[in-house]
Amino acid sequence: MDLKKFVSSKNYDLIIYSFLVLQVASVFFSIAVSSIAFAIAGLCFVLKIILNRERIKNLKTSLDLFLLAFVAVEILSAIFSEYRAEAFYHSRRVLLIMVFYMAILVLKDVKKIYNAILGLGIVSALVSIIELVVYYLRVDIVWLGVFQISMTAGELKMITLLLLFPLYLDREINFGKRAMILLLMAPTYLTFLLTFVRSAWFGFTVGLLVIVLLRYRYFFPGWVFLVVIFYLFFPLKYKYTHLSDVAKSETTVARYMMWKTGVKMFSHKPLLGYGDIDLYKIYIRFRPNPAPDERHGHLHNNFIMWLVLFGIVGFVILIGLFIKMLIDMFIFYKNFASIPLLRDFILAGIGTFFAFHISGMFEWSFGDAEIMTIFWFVIGLVYSVNKIFSETR
């Protein structure tokens, strides 16, 4: 068999598509399965690029230089880190960027994109049903986190809901499909509430609000209703009499101290940072004997973490990357505003973008492999839609 011919075939692309979707879907229940699927999809992807170098042109995006610059900063910050081996080990996170390019490669038509989103929705719903059963059978669970820690579970459900919501809100999509989407969202939303992840709740409400204001303003009362549900659920775990009490809570105070200390850490190594490492050993140099809620290897804030790990150079590159990403997505939305499904895919990406960064103000989500797997997939999905549009003009 001619290997080069096989690698160029639709069947080969289907292999990459299948393992890519498996990789993203399995973050809901098994990081091991996700890692194995990523290895297979990634190796197939690299082989395709090697044997079909002309395909590289079809994968080019406006984000390429930013992504290459970020990879360079990961390497440079590791070279100059006092914990070089650890920094190089953690810099493997850049491999997940391949998810972005694999999505562009294999999500070639509307059906494949829709089926991928539907598949994620089905897996999320099934996992959520299992989580509900476990949650109500085990009295020792305070907040929901059966397959992952609650923060990761909350972030994954946040993104899944934002992927599905535009498809539910679009009245030009037939009733049967919208009803099915609603059924998938129901258990995911309920378990999302039970994670009690405040940052993910906040990110979701902002992301959904952006979607509603851009296209589906008729749902604004529904958005208000969902916000009220969050407000009513909040005291069930945190038992605050007033929302103002949140500012006085141990976790909130701990986050403030971590951010404040993080700024001091950045000022000590401002150019390239400390490298991609567990920061606790550095943290206690600047704040000896921290409170128990401060004893983490990260600082619960994406932006401060970028400054501390990668310095001002890495921070500027990442901010530039995400600004360009947002500008692109709004341009894509303008191009697709009149086309059902396609506009919804773009809106899902925009909503996910805002939710990710709002939530990332309070968590180190950029450092979570499961969250970044689904995030890069969603962004790749958006850029694949633009490729479809460009090829059919």
DRENDRENRO-647775 format. One record per residue: residue number from 0; residue in three letters; x, y, z of N, C-alpha, C in turn. Coordinates in steps of 0.2 Angstrom, whole numbers, plus 5000, padded with zeros to 4 digits. Example, Ala and Ser with C-alpha at 12.3 -4.5 7.8 and 13.67 -1.06 7.14 Angstrom:
// DRENDRENRO-647775
  nr rest  npx  npy  npz capx capy capz  cpx  cpy  cpz
   0  ala 5066 4972 5039 5062 4978 5039 5066 4984 5039
   1  ser 5064 4989 5035 5068 4995 5036 5064 5000 5039
END
This chain:
// DRENDRENRO-647775
  nr rest  npx  npy  npz capx capy capz  cpx  cpy  cpz
   0  met 5004 4994 5000 5000 5000 5000 5004 5006 5000
   1  asp 5002 5011 4996 5006 5017 4996 5004 5022 5002
   2  leu 5009 5022 5006 5008 5026 5013 5006 5033 5011
   3  lys 5010 5036 5007 5008 5043 5006 5001 5044 5003
   4  lys 4999 5040 4999 4992 5040 4996 4987 5039 5001
   5  phe 4988 5034 5006 4984 5033 5011 4983 5039 5016
   6  val 4989 5042 5018 4989 5047 5022 4985 5053 5019
   7  ser 4985 5054 5013 4981 5059 5009 4974 5058 5009
   8  ser 4972 5052 5011 4965 5050 5009 4960 5052 5015
   9  lys 4953 5052 5013 4948 5054 5018 4948 5049 5024
  10  asn 4949 5043 5023 4949 5038 5028 4954 5040 5033
  11  tyr 4960 5042 5031 4965 5044 5036 4963 5050 5040
  12  asp 4960 5055 5037 4958 5061 5040 4952 5059 5045
  13  leu 4948 5054 5044 4943 5051 5048 4946 5048 5054
  14  ile 4952 5045 5054 4956 5042 5060 4957 5048 5064
  15  ile 4960 5053 5061 4962 5059 5066 4956 5062 5069
  16  tyr 4951 5063 5065 4945 5066 5068 4942 5062 5073
  17  ser 4942 5055 5073 4939 5051 5078 4943 5051 5084
  18  phe 4950 5051 5084 4954 5051 5090 4954 5058 5093
  19  leu 4953 5063 5089 4953 5070 5091 4947 5071 5095
  20  val 4941 5069 5093 4935 5069 5096 4935 5065 5103
  21  leu 4938 5059 5102 4939 5055 5108 4943 5058 5113
  22  gln 4948 5061 5111 4953 5065 5116 4949 5070 5120
  23  val 4945 5074 5116 4942 5080 5119 4936 5077 5124
  24  ala 4932 5072 5121 4926 5070 5125 4929 5066 5131
  25  ser 4934 5063 5131 4936 5059 5137 4939 5063 5142
  26  val 4940 5069 5141 4943 5074 5147 4937 5074 5152
  27  phe 4931 5072 5151 4926 5072 5156 4926 5066 5160
  28  phe 4930 5061 5159 4930 5055 5163 4936 5052 5164
  29  ser 4941 5053 5159 4948 5050 5160 4953 5053 5157
  30  ile 4958 5056 5160 4964 5059 5157 4968 5054 5154
  31  ala 4968 5048 5156 4972 5043 5153 4970 5041 5146
  32  val 4963 5040 5145 4961 5039 5139 4962 5045 5134
  33  ser 4961 5051 5137 4962 5057 5133 4969 5058 5131
  34  ser 4974 5056 5135 4981 5056 5133 4983 5051 5128
  35  ile 4980 5045 5128 4982 5040 5123 4979 5042 5116
  36  ala 4972 5045 5117 4969 5047 5110 4973 5053 5107
  37  phe 4976 5057 5112 4980 5063 5109 4986 5060 5106
  38  ala 4989 5056 5109 4995 5053 5106 4994 5050 5099
  39  ile 4989 5046 5099 4987 5043 5092 4986 5048 5087
  40  ala 4981 5053 5089 4979 5058 5084 4985 5062 5082
  41  gly 4989 5064 5087 4995 5068 5086 5000 5065 5081
  42  leu 5001 5059 5082 5006 5055 5078 5004 5055 5071
  43  cys 4997 5054 5070 4994 5053 5064 4994 5060 5060
  44  phe 4993 5065 5064 4993 5072 5062 5000 5074 5059
  45  val 5005 5073 5063 5012 5074 5062 5014 5070 5055
  46  leu 5013 5064 5055 5014 5060 5049 5011 5063 5043
  47  lys 5005 5065 5043 5002 5068 5038 5005 5075 5035
  48  ile 5007 5079 5040 5011 5085 5038 5018 5083 5035
  49  ile 5021 5078 5038 5028 5076 5035 5027 5074 5028
  50  leu 5022 5070 5026 5021 5067 5020 5017 5071 5015
  51  asn 5014 5076 5018 5010 5080 5013 5011 5088 5015
  52  arg 5017 5090 5014 5019 5097 5017 5015 5102 5014
  53  glu 5012 5101 5008 5008 5106 5005 5001 5108 5009
  54  arg 5000 5103 5014 4994 5104 5018 4995 5109 5023
  55  ile 5002 5111 5025 5003 5116 5030 5000 5122 5028
  56  lys 5000 5124 5021 4997 5130 5019 4990 5131 5021
  57  asn 4986 5125 5021 4979 5125 5023 4978 5126 5030
  58  leu 4983 5125 5034 4983 5126 5041 4985 5133 5044
  59  lys 4987 5137 5040 4990 5143 5042 4984 5148 5044
  60  thr 4985 5151 5050 4981 5156 5053 4984 5162 5055
  61  ser 4980 5167 5057 4983 5173 5059 4986 5173 5066
  62  leu 4985 5167 5069 4988 5166 5076 4995 5163 5076
  63  asp 4997 5160 5070 5003 5156 5070 5009 5159 5073
  64  leu 5011 5166 5072 5017 5169 5074 5016 5170 5082
  65  phe 5010 5171 5084 5009 5172 5092 5011 5165 5095
  66  leu 5008 5160 5092 5009 5153 5095 5016 5151 5095
  67  leu 5020 5152 5089 5027 5151 5089 5031 5155 5094
  68  ala 5029 5161 5095 5032 5165 5100 5031 5163 5107
  69  phe 5025 5160 5108 5024 5157 5115 5028 5151 5116
  70  val 5029 5147 5111 5033 5141 5111 5040 5143 5113
  71  ala 5043 5148 5109 5049 5151 5110 5050 5153 5117
  72  val 5045 5157 5120 5046 5159 5127 5046 5154 5132
  73  glu 5042 5148 5131 5042 5143 5135 5049 5140 5136
  74  ile 5052 5139 5130 5059 5136 5130 5064 5141 5133
  75  leu 5064 5148 5131 5068 5152 5134 5068 5153 5142
  76  ser 5061 5153 5144 5060 5154 5151 5063 5147 5155
  77  ala 5062 5142 5152 5065 5136 5154 5073 5136 5155
  78  ile 5076 5138 5150 5083 5139 5149 5086 5143 5155
  79  phe 5082 5148 5156 5085 5153 5161 5082 5152 5168
  80  ser 5078 5146 5169 5075 5145 5175 5080 5142 5180
  81  glu 5079 5143 5187 5084 5139 5191 5082 5132 5192
  82  tyr 5076 5131 5190 5073 5124 5190 5072 5121 5183
  83  arg 5077 5121 5179 5077 5120 5172 5073 5114 5170
  84  ala 5075 5108 5173 5072 5102 5171 5065 5102 5172
  85  glu 5062 5104 5178 5055 5105 5179 5052 5109 5174
  86  ala 5055 5115 5173 5052 5120 5168 5051 5117 5161
  87  phe 5056 5113 5159 5056 5109 5152 5050 5104 5152
  88  tyr 5050 5101 5158 5045 5095 5159 5038 5098 5158
  89  his 5036 5104 5162 5030 5107 5161 5028 5110 5155
  90  ser 5034 5112 5151 5033 5116 5145 5029 5111 5140
  91  arg 5029 5105 5141 5025 5100 5136 5018 5103 5135
  92  arg 5015 5107 5139 5009 5110 5138 5008 5113 5131
  93  val 5013 5115 5128 5013 5118 5121 5011 5113 5116
  94  leu 5011 5106 5118 5009 5101 5113 5002 5101 5112
  95  leu 4998 5104 5117 4991 5104 5116 4989 5109 5111
  96  ile 4993 5113 5109 4991 5118 5103 4990 5114 5097
  97  met 4992 5108 5096 4991 5104 5091 4984 5102 5090
  98  val 4980 5102 5096 4973 5101 5095 4969 5107 5091
  99  phe 4972 5113 5092 4969 5118 5088 4970 5117 5080
 100  tyr 4976 5115 5078 4978 5113 5071 4974 5107 5069
 101  met 4974 5102 5073 4970 5096 5071 4963 5097 5069
 102  ala 4960 5101 5073 4953 5103 5072 4952 5107 5066
 103  ile 4957 5111 5064 4956 5115 5058 4957 5110 5052
 104  leu 4961 5105 5053 4963 5100 5047 4957 5095 5046
 105  val 4953 5093 5051 4948 5088 5050 4941 5090 5051
 106  leu 4940 5096 5053 4933 5098 5054 4931 5102 5047
 107  lys 4930 5098 5042 4930 5101 5035 4923 5103 5033
 108  asp 4918 5101 5037 4911 5103 5035 4907 5104 5041
 109  val 4901 5106 5039 4896 5108 5045 4894 5101 5049
 110  lys 4893 5096 5045 4891 5090 5048 4896 5087 5053
 111  lys 4902 5087 5051 4907 5085 5056 4908 5089 5062
 112  ile 4907 5096 5061 4907 5101 5067 4901 5099 5072
 113  tyr 4895 5099 5069 4889 5098 5072 4890 5091 5076
 114  asn 4892 5086 5073 4892 5079 5076 4897 5079 5082
 115  ala 4903 5083 5081 4908 5083 5086 4905 5087 5092
 116  ile 4901 5092 5091 4898 5096 5097 4893 5092 5100
 117  leu 4889 5088 5096 4884 5084 5099 4887 5078 5103
 118  gly 4893 5075 5100 4896 5070 5104 4898 5072 5111
 119  leu 4901 5078 5111 4903 5081 5117 4897 5082 5122
 120  gly 4892 5084 5119 4886 5085 5123 4883 5079 5126
 121  ile 4883 5074 5122 4881 5067 5124 4885 5064 5130
 122  val 4892 5065 5129 4896 5062 5134 4896 5066 5140
 123  ser 4895 5073 5140 4894 5077 5146 4888 5075 5149
 124  ala 4883 5074 5146 4876 5072 5149 4876 5066 5152
 125  leu 4879 5061 5149 4880 5054 5152 4884 5054 5158
 126  val 4890 5058 5158 4894 5058 5164 4891 5062 5169
 127  ser 4887 5067 5168 4883 5071 5173 4878 5067 5176
 128  ile 4875 5062 5172 4869 5058 5175 4873 5053 5181
 129  ile 4879 5050 5179 4882 5046 5183 4884 5050 5189
 130  glu 4887 5056 5188 4889 5061 5194 4883 5062 5199
 131  leu 4877 5063 5196 4871 5064 5200 4869 5058 5204
 132  val 4870 5052 5202 4868 5046 5205 4873 5046 5211
 133  val 4880 5047 5210 4885 5046 5215 4884 5051 5220
 134  tyr 4882 5057 5218 4882 5063 5222 4876 5062 5227
 135  tyr 4871 5059 5225 4865 5058 5230 4866 5051 5234
 136  leu 4870 5047 5232 4871 5041 5236 4876 5042 5241
 137  arg 4881 5046 5240 4887 5047 5244 4886 5054 5248
 138  val 4884 5053 5255 4883 5059 5259 4889 5063 5260
 139  asp 4895 5060 5259 4901 5063 5261 4904 5068 5256
 140  ile 4900 5069 5250 4902 5073 5245 4899 5080 5246
 141  val 4903 5085 5247 4900 5092 5248 4899 5096 5242
 142  trp 4903 5095 5237 4902 5098 5231 4904 5093 5225
 143  leu 4902 5094 5219 4902 5088 5215 4909 5088 5211
 144  gly 4913 5083 5211 4919 5082 5208 4920 5075 5208
 145  val 4917 5071 5204 4917 5063 5204 4923 5061 5200
 146  phe 4924 5063 5193 4929 5061 5189 4935 5066 5189
 147  gln 4934 5072 5191 4939 5077 5192 4938 5081 5198
 148  ile 4943 5085 5200 4942 5090 5205 4936 5094 5203
 149  ser 4933 5097 5208 4927 5101 5206 4928 5107 5201
 150  met 4934 5110 5202 4936 5116 5198 4936 5114 5191
 151  thr 4940 5108 5189 4940 5106 5182 4933 5104 5180
 152  ala 4929 5101 5184 4923 5099 5182 4919 5105 5180
 153  gly 4919 5110 5184 4915 5116 5183 4917 5119 5177
 154  glu 4923 5120 5175 4926 5123 5169 4924 5119 5163
 155  leu 4924 5113 5163 4922 5109 5157 4915 5109 5156
 156  lys 4911 5109 5161 4904 5110 5160 4902 5117 5158
 157  met 4906 5122 5160 4905 5129 5158 4906 5129 5150
 158  ile 4911 5127 5148 4912 5127 5140 4907 5123 5137
 159  thr 4906 5117 5139 4901 5113 5136 4894 5116 5135
 160  leu 4892 5119 5140 4885 5123 5140 4886 5128 5135
 161  leu 4891 5132 5134 4892 5137 5130 4892 5135 5123
 162  leu 4895 5129 5122 4895 5126 5115 4888 5124 5113
 163  leu 4884 5122 5117 4877 5120 5116 4872 5125 5115
 164  phe 4873 5130 5120 4867 5135 5120 4865 5139 5114
 165  pro 4870 5141 5110 4868 5144 5103 4864 5140 5099
 166  leu 4865 5133 5099 4861 5129 5095 4854 5128 5097
 167  tyr 4854 5129 5104 4847 5129 5107 4843 5135 5106
 168  leu 4847 5141 5106 4843 5147 5105 4841 5149 5098
 169  asp 4845 5146 5093 4843 5148 5086 4837 5145 5084
 170  arg 4832 5149 5083 4825 5147 5081 4825 5145 5074
 171  glu 4830 5146 5070 4830 5143 5063 4832 5136 5062
 172  ile 4834 5133 5068 4836 5126 5068 4830 5123 5070
 173  asn 4828 5117 5067 4822 5113 5068 4821 5112 5076
 174  phe 4815 5111 5078 4813 5110 5085 4816 5104 5088
 175  gly 4816 5098 5084 4818 5092 5086 4825 5092 5088
 176  lys 4830 5096 5084 4837 5096 5086 4837 5101 5092
 177  arg 4833 5106 5093 4834 5111 5098 4832 5107 5105
 178  ala 4826 5103 5104 4824 5099 5110 4829 5094 5113
 179  met 4833 5091 5108 4838 5086 5110 4844 5090 5113
 180  ile 4846 5096 5111 4851 5100 5114 4849 5102 5121
 181  leu 4843 5104 5122 4840 5105 5129 4841 5099 5133
 182  leu 4839 5093 5131 4839 5087 5135 4846 5086 5137
 183  leu 4851 5087 5133 4858 5086 5134 4861 5091 5139
 184  met 4858 5097 5139 4861 5103 5143 4858 5102 5150
 185  ala 4852 5099 5151 4849 5099 5158 4853 5095 5163
 186  pro 4856 5089 5162 4860 5086 5167 4867 5090 5168
 187  thr 4869 5092 5162 4876 5096 5163 4875 5102 5167
 188  tyr 4869 5106 5166 4868 5112 5170 4867 5110 5177
 189  leu 4863 5105 5179 4862 5104 5186 4869 5102 5189
 190  thr 4873 5098 5186 4879 5096 5189 4884 5102 5189
 191  phe 4883 5106 5185 4887 5112 5184 4886 5117 5191
 192  leu 4879 5117 5193 4877 5120 5199 4881 5117 5205
 193  leu 4881 5110 5205 4883 5106 5211 4890 5106 5211
 194  thr 4894 5109 5206 4901 5109 5207 4903 5115 5212
 195  phe 4898 5120 5212 4899 5126 5216 4906 5130 5215
 196  val 4908 5130 5208 4914 5133 5206 4912 5140 5204
 197  arg 4913 5145 5209 4911 5152 5208 4914 5155 5202
 198  ser 4920 5154 5200 4923 5157 5195 4920 5154 5188
 199  ala 4918 5148 5188 4915 5145 5182 4908 5148 5181
 200  trp 4905 5148 5187 4898 5151 5186 4898 5158 5183
 201  phe 4903 5162 5186 4904 5169 5184 4906 5169 5176
 202  gly 4910 5165 5174 4913 5165 5167 4907 5163 5163
 203  phe 4903 5158 5165 4897 5156 5161 4892 5161 5160
 204  thr 4890 5165 5165 4885 5170 5165 4888 5176 5160
 205  val 4894 5177 5160 4897 5182 5156 4897 5180 5149
 206  gly 4899 5174 5148 4900 5171 5141 4893 5170 5138
 207  leu 4888 5168 5142 4881 5167 5139 4878 5174 5138
 208  leu 4879 5179 5142 4877 5186 5141 4880 5189 5134
 209  val 4886 5188 5133 4889 5190 5126 4885 5187 5120
 210  ile 4884 5180 5121 4880 5177 5115 4873 5180 5115
 211  val 4870 5181 5120 4863 5183 5120 4863 5190 5117
 212  leu 4867 5195 5119 4868 5202 5117 4869 5202 5109
 213  leu 4874 5197 5107 4876 5198 5100 4870 5195 5095
 214  arg 4866 5190 5098 4862 5188 5093 4855 5186 5096
 215  tyr 4854 5184 5102 4848 5181 5104 4845 5185 5110
 216  arg 4844 5191 5109 4842 5196 5114 4835 5193 5117
 217  tyr 4831 5190 5113 4825 5187 5116 4825 5183 5122
 218  phe 4832 5180 5123 4833 5176 5129 4835 5179 5135
 219  phe 4836 5186 5135 4838 5190 5140 4835 5188 5147
 220  pro 4828 5188 5147 4824 5186 5153 4827 5179 5156
 221  gly 4828 5174 5151 4830 5168 5153 4837 5168 5156
 222  trp 4841 5172 5153 4848 5173 5156 4847 5176 5163
 223  val 4843 5181 5164 4842 5183 5171 4840 5178 5176
 224  phe 4835 5173 5173 4833 5168 5177 4839 5163 5179
 225  leu 4843 5162 5175 4849 5157 5176 4853 5161 5181
 226  val 4854 5167 5181 4858 5171 5186 4855 5170 5193
 227  val 4848 5171 5193 4845 5170 5200 4846 5163 5202
 228  ile 4846 5158 5198 4847 5151 5201 4854 5151 5204
 229  phe 4859 5154 5201 4866 5154 5204 4866 5157 5210
 230  tyr 4862 5163 5211 4862 5167 5217 4859 5163 5223
 231  leu 4853 5159 5221 4850 5155 5226 4854 5149 5228
 232  phe 4858 5146 5223 4862 5140 5225 4868 5142 5229
 233  phe 4870 5148 5228 4877 5150 5231 4877 5149 5239
 234  pro 4872 5151 5243 4872 5150 5250 4872 5142 5252
 235  leu 4870 5138 5248 4869 5131 5250 4876 5128 5252
 236  lys 4882 5130 5249 4888 5128 5251 4892 5133 5255
 237  tyr 4891 5139 5253 4896 5144 5256 4892 5147 5263
 238  lys 4886 5147 5263 4882 5149 5269 4883 5156 5271
 239  tyr 4884 5160 5266 4885 5167 5267 4878 5171 5268
 240  thr 4877 5175 5273 4871 5179 5273 4870 5184 5268
 241  his 4876 5187 5266 4876 5192 5261 4881 5191 5256
 242  leu 4880 5193 5250 4886 5192 5245 4892 5196 5247
 243  ser 4891 5201 5251 4897 5205 5253 4902 5201 5257
 244  asp 4899 5196 5260 4903 5191 5265 4908 5187 5261
 245  val 4907 5187 5254 4912 5183 5250 4919 5186 5250
 246  ala 4919 5193 5251 4925 5197 5251 4929 5195 5257
 247  lys 4926 5193 5262 4929 5191 5269 4931 5184 5270
 248  ser 4929 5180 5265 4930 5173 5266 4937 5171 5265
 249  glu 4939 5165 5268 4946 5163 5268 4949 5162 5261
 250  thr 4945 5159 5257 4947 5158 5250 4948 5164 5246
 251  thr 4944 5169 5247 4945 5176 5244 4951 5179 5246
 252  val 4952 5179 5253 4958 5183 5256 4964 5179 5254
 253  ala 4964 5173 5253 4970 5169 5251 4971 5171 5244
 254  arg 4966 5171 5240 4968 5173 5233 4971 5180 5232
 255  tyr 4968 5185 5236 4971 5191 5236 4978 5191 5238
 256  met 4980 5187 5243 4987 5187 5246 4991 5184 5240
 257  met 4989 5179 5237 4993 5175 5232 4994 5180 5226
 258  trp 4989 5184 5224 4990 5189 5218 4995 5194 5220
 259  lys 4994 5197 5227 4999 5202 5229 5006 5199 5229
 260  thr 5007 5193 5232 5013 5190 5232 5016 5189 5225
 261  gly 5012 5187 5221 5014 5185 5214 5017 5192 5210
 262  val 5014 5197 5212 5016 5204 5209 5024 5205 5211
 263  lys 5025 5203 5218 5032 5204 5221 5036 5199 5217
 264  met 5034 5193 5216 5038 5188 5213 5040 5190 5206
 265  phe 5035 5193 5202 5036 5195 5195 5041 5201 5195
 266  ser 5041 5205 5200 5046 5211 5200 5053 5209 5201
 267  his 5054 5203 5204 5060 5200 5205 5063 5197 5199
 268  lys 5059 5194 5194 5062 5192 5188 5057 5194 5183
 269  pro 5057 5200 5180 5052 5203 5176 5052 5201 5169
 270  leu 5058 5199 5166 5059 5198 5159 5056 5192 5156
 271  leu 5059 5186 5159 5056 5179 5156 5053 5175 5162
 272  gly 5053 5178 5168 5050 5174 5173 5054 5168 5176
 273  tyr 5050 5164 5180 5054 5158 5183 5054 5152 5179
 274  gly 5050 5152 5174 5049 5146 5170 5043 5142 5172
 275  asp 5041 5137 5168 5035 5134 5169 5035 5129 5175
 276  ile 5035 5131 5181 5036 5127 5187 5031 5127 5192
 277  asp 5031 5123 5197 5027 5123 5203 5030 5129 5207
 278  leu 5026 5134 5208 5028 5140 5211 5029 5140 5219
 279  tyr 5026 5135 5222 5026 5136 5229 5033 5137 5233
 280  lys 5038 5133 5230 5044 5134 5233 5047 5141 5232
 281  ile 5045 5145 5227 5047 5152 5226 5042 5156 5230
 282  tyr 5036 5154 5231 5031 5158 5234 5033 5159 5242
 283  ile 5035 5154 5245 5037 5154 5252 5043 5159 5253
 284  arg 5047 5160 5248 5052 5165 5249 5050 5172 5250
 285  phe 5044 5173 5247 5042 5180 5247 5036 5181 5253
 286  arg 5033 5175 5255 5028 5175 5260 5029 5169 5264
 287  pro 5033 5169 5269 5034 5163 5273 5028 5161 5277
 288  asn 5027 5155 5279 5021 5153 5283 5015 5155 5280
 289  pro 5013 5154 5274 5007 5156 5271 5001 5152 5274
 290  ala 4995 5155 5274 4989 5152 5276 4988 5146 5272
 291  pro 4984 5141 5275 4983 5134 5272 4980 5135 5265
 292  asp 4975 5140 5264 4972 5141 5257 4977 5144 5252
 293  glu 4983 5146 5254 4988 5149 5249 4993 5143 5247
 294  arg 4993 5138 5250 4998 5133 5249 4997 5129 5243
 295  his 4998 5132 5237 4997 5129 5230 5003 5130 5226
 296  gly 5004 5127 5221 5009 5128 5216 5008 5133 5211
 297  his 5002 5136 5212 5000 5141 5207 4996 5147 5211
 298  leu 4994 5152 5207 4992 5158 5210 4985 5160 5209
 299  his 4981 5155 5206 4974 5156 5205 4972 5162 5201
 300  asn 4976 5163 5196 4975 5169 5191 4979 5168 5185
 301  asn 4976 5167 5179 4980 5166 5173 4985 5172 5172
 302  phe 4982 5178 5172 4986 5184 5170 4992 5185 5175
 303  ile 4991 5184 5181 4997 5185 5186 5002 5179 5185
 304  met 4999 5173 5183 5003 5167 5182 5008 5168 5176
 305  trp 5005 5171 5171 5009 5172 5164 5015 5177 5166
 306  leu 5013 5182 5170 5019 5187 5172 5024 5183 5176
 307  val 5022 5179 5181 5027 5176 5185 5031 5170 5181
 308  leu 5027 5166 5178 5031 5161 5174 5035 5163 5168
 309  phe 5032 5167 5164 5035 5169 5158 5037 5176 5157
 310  gly 5037 5180 5162 5039 5187 5162 5035 5192 5158
 311  ile 5037 5198 5157 5033 5203 5153 5033 5201 5146
 312  val 5039 5197 5144 5039 5195 5137 5033 5190 5135
 313  gly 5033 5185 5139 5028 5180 5138 5021 5183 5139
 314  phe 5020 5187 5144 5013 5190 5145 5011 5194 5139
 315  val 5015 5198 5136 5014 5202 5130 5012 5198 5124
 316  ile 5015 5192 5124 5014 5188 5118 5007 5185 5119
 317  leu 5006 5182 5125 4999 5179 5126 4993 5184 5126
 318  ile 4994 5190 5128 4989 5195 5128 4988 5197 5120
 319  gly 4993 5197 5116 4993 5198 5109 4989 5193 5106
 320  leu 4991 5187 5108 4988 5181 5105 4980 5181 5106
 321  phe 4978 5182 5112 4971 5182 5114 4967 5188 5111
 322  ile 4970 5194 5110 4967 5200 5107 4966 5198 5100
 323  lys 4971 5195 5096 4970 5194 5089 4965 5188 5088
 324  met 4965 5184 5093 4960 5178 5092 4953 5181 5093
 325  leu 4952 5186 5098 4945 5189 5098 4943 5193 5092
 326  ile 4948 5197 5090 4946 5201 5084 4944 5196 5078
 327  asp 4948 5191 5077 4946 5186 5072 4939 5183 5072
 328  met 4938 5181 5078 4931 5178 5079 4925 5183 5078
 329  phe 4926 5189 5080 4921 5194 5078 4920 5195 5071
 330  ile 4926 5195 5067 4926 5196 5060 4922 5190 5057
 331  phe 4924 5184 5059 4921 5178 5057 4913 5178 5058
 332  tyr 4911 5180 5064 4904 5181 5066 4901 5185 5061
 333  lys 4904 5191 5059 4901 5196 5054 4900 5192 5048
 334  asn 4904 5188 5046 4904 5184 5039 4898 5179 5039
 335  phe 4897 5176 5045 4892 5171 5046 4886 5173 5049
 336  ala 4885 5179 5051 4879 5181 5055 4872 5179 5052
 337  ser 4872 5178 5045 4865 5176 5042 4865 5169 5041
 338  ile 4869 5165 5043 4869 5157 5041 4868 5153 5048
 339  pro 4863 5150 5049 4861 5146 5055 4867 5141 5055
 340  leu 4868 5138 5061 4873 5133 5063 4880 5136 5063
 341  leu 4882 5139 5057 4889 5142 5057 4889 5148 5061
 342  arg 4885 5152 5061 4885 5158 5066 4885 5155 5073
 343  asp 4881 5150 5074 4881 5147 5081 4888 5144 5084
 344  phe 4891 5141 5079 4898 5138 5081 4902 5144 5083
 345  ile 4902 5150 5079 4906 5156 5080 4904 5159 5087
 346  leu 4898 5159 5088 4895 5162 5094 4898 5158 5100
 347  ala 4898 5151 5099 4900 5147 5105 4907 5148 5106
 348  gly 4911 5149 5101 4918 5151 5102 4919 5158 5106
 349  ile 4915 5163 5104 4916 5169 5107 4914 5169 5114
 350  gly 4908 5165 5116 4906 5164 5122 4911 5161 5127
 351  thr 4914 5155 5124 4919 5152 5127 4925 5156 5129
 352  phe 4927 5160 5124 4933 5165 5125 4932 5169 5131
 353  phe 4926 5172 5131 4925 5177 5137 4924 5173 5144
 354  ala 4921 5167 5143 4920 5163 5150 4927 5161 5152
 355  phe 4931 5159 5148 4938 5156 5149 4942 5162 5153
 356  his 4942 5168 5150 4946 5173 5153 4943 5176 5159
 357  ile 4936 5176 5160 4933 5179 5166 4935 5174 5172
 358  ser 4933 5167 5170 4935 5162 5175 4942 5162 5177
 359  gly 4946 5163 5172 4954 5163 5173 4956 5169 5177
 360  met 4952 5173 5179 4954 5179 5183 4955 5176 5191
 361  phe 4952 5170 5192 4951 5167 5198 4954 5160 5199
 362  glu 4956 5157 5193 4959 5151 5193 4965 5150 5188
 363  trp 4969 5145 5189 4975 5144 5184 4972 5139 5179
 364  ser 4967 5141 5175 4964 5136 5170 4968 5135 5164
 365  phe 4973 5140 5163 4978 5139 5157 4982 5134 5159
 366  gly 4983 5132 5165 4988 5127 5167 4984 5120 5168
 367  asp 4978 5119 5166 4974 5113 5167 4974 5110 5160
 368  ala 4977 5104 5159 4977 5101 5153 4970 5099 5150
 369  glu 4965 5097 5155 4958 5095 5152 4955 5101 5150
 370  ile 4955 5107 5153 4952 5113 5151 4955 5116 5145
 371  met 4962 5116 5144 4965 5118 5138 4964 5114 5132
 372  thr 4963 5107 5133 4961 5103 5128 4955 5105 5124
 373  ile 4949 5106 5128 4943 5108 5125 4943 5115 5123
 374  phe 4947 5119 5126 4947 5126 5124 4951 5127 5117
 375  trp 4956 5123 5116 4960 5124 5110 4955 5120 5104
 376  phe 4951 5115 5106 4947 5112 5101 4942 5117 5099
 377  val 4939 5120 5104 4933 5125 5102 4936 5131 5098
 378  ile 4942 5133 5099 4945 5139 5095 4947 5136 5088
 379  gly 4949 5130 5088 4951 5127 5081 4944 5126 5077
 380  leu 4939 5124 5081 4933 5123 5077 4930 5130 5074
 381  val 4931 5135 5078 4929 5142 5075 4933 5144 5069
 382  tyr 4940 5142 5069 4944 5144 5063 4943 5139 5058
 383  ser 4941 5133 5059 4939 5128 5054 4933 5131 5050
 384  val 4928 5134 5053 4922 5137 5050 4925 5142 5045
 385  asn 4929 5146 5047 4932 5152 5043 4935 5149 5037
 386  lys 4939 5143 5037 4942 5140 5032 4936 5137 5027
 387  ile 4931 5134 5030 4925 5132 5025 4923 5138 5021
 388  phe 4922 5144 5025 4919 5150 5022 4923 5152 5016
 389  ser 4930 5152 5017 4935 5155 5013 4935 5150 5006
 390  glu 4934 5144 5007 4935 5139 5002 4929 5139 4997
 391  thr 4923 5141 5000 4917 5141 4996 4915 5148 4993
 392  arg 4919 5153 4995 4917 5160 4992 4918 5160 4984
END
